[in-house]
Amino acid sequence: MSDQKLLQFPCRYPIKVMIRATANLREQLDTIVIRHAGALGAGDISERASRHQNYCAVTYLIEARDEAQIAALFAELRDTPGVVMIL
């Protein structure tokens, strides 16, 4: 069996965060992502509200340096109140 990794770093890596639609949560997420991945361009962030506006999906396209960076980012996002799921 080969010892190849699934990802070659650095690489563009999408992270989708499902959140409850609450005030200031998106700003908190942006701050966390920037802390781990650096500044993002306007085209690197997209947002889509659920049909009844109760939830929101925010997708970040980051430049991932390594697996540890992704794991640390996921851990901090997961511990943020209002975050429902991270893909």
N, C-alpha and C positions, 0 to 999 in steps of 0.2 A: 504494500500500500504506500502511496506517495505521501510525503510530508508537506504538500502544498497548502498554502493558506487560501481561503476563499476571497479575501480582499488583498489588493496590493496597495500599500500605503506609500505616499499620501494619495488620497482619493476623495472624490466628491461623494458625500454620504447623506441620504435623505433621512430625516427623523420626523415622524408624524406624532403629534401630541394631541390627544383628545382631552378636552377640558370642559368643565361646567362653565356656562356663560355668566361670569361674575366680573364685577368692576375690578380693574387693575391686574387681573390674573395674566393677561397677555403681556403686560409690561414686565411682570415678574419673570415670565418665561423668556422674554427677549434678553433680560439682564443675565439670566443663568446661561443661556446659549452663548452670548457674547463673552462671558467670563471664560467659558471652556473652549470656544472656537474662534474667538476674535470677531471683528466687525463683519457684518454681512451686508450685501447689496440688496436693494429693493426687490430684485428678481429672485433672491434666495429665500424669501419668506412668502408663503401664501396662507390664506385663511378662508375657511368655509364654515358657515353656520349651519346647524341642523334645521330641519323643516320648521320646527316649533320654537327655534331660537333658544333652546335650553342648553345646548352643547355647541362646541366649536372645535373644529379640527385645524390645527396650525402645523404647517409643514415647513421645516427648516432644511436647507441644503447647505451643509457645512463642508469645509475642507478638513477631512479627518487625517490626523497625523499617525495615529496608532490605535490599537484596541483599547489600551488603558484610557485614552482620552474619551472614547465613546462610552466606555463603562462608567467613568466618573460623571459624565454628562447625564447618562440615563439614571444613575443613582440619585443625583440631585433633583432631577425632574420628577422622579418617582416619589420623592419625599415632600414635594410641594403640594400643599392642600389645594384641592380643586382639580388636580390632574387625575383623570379617570384611567387612561391607558397610553402607553407609548409603543410605537411601532418603528 
